[in-house]
Amino acid sequence: MTRSRLVIPRDRDEVVSSHAALRVVVSRYCGGRPSELRFRFGEHGKPGLVDATRIAFNLSHARGVALMKWISTRMFCCARS
């Protein structure tokens, strides 16, 4: 789900803050600046890096809780409210 589709401010803020936190965590793992990362989002909103990377990650958020997972192979995580 994109930020532009979220009309409830609380939900929009949750998406923005969880994606900002993901950007910081991934940049620290990859050894770059958060502003240098270029993300792509899959059909269902799953984030990934535009450039080929050695890391796979996922982000899930619900009711003020964000779950981030990263590994060197594909995986899935989901937070449910």
C-alpha positions, 0 to 999 in steps of 0.5 A: 500500500502506498502512502498516497492511498492512506487517508487516515493520518495515524495509518499514513504516519505509521507507514512513513515512520516504519519505512524511514526506520527500515531505510536507516537499518538497511543503510547501516547493514549495507554501509551507506547513507540512508538517502543513497538507497533506492527502493522499489516496491513489489505488487503487494508493497514488499520493499526491495533495493533497486540495485542488486544487493546481498540482503533480502528484507521485509517490513510489516507494520500494524497498530504501532508495531513494526517488524523488520527482518533481513537475511541473505535469502528470501523470506516472509514476515507479517504483523497482524492486528 
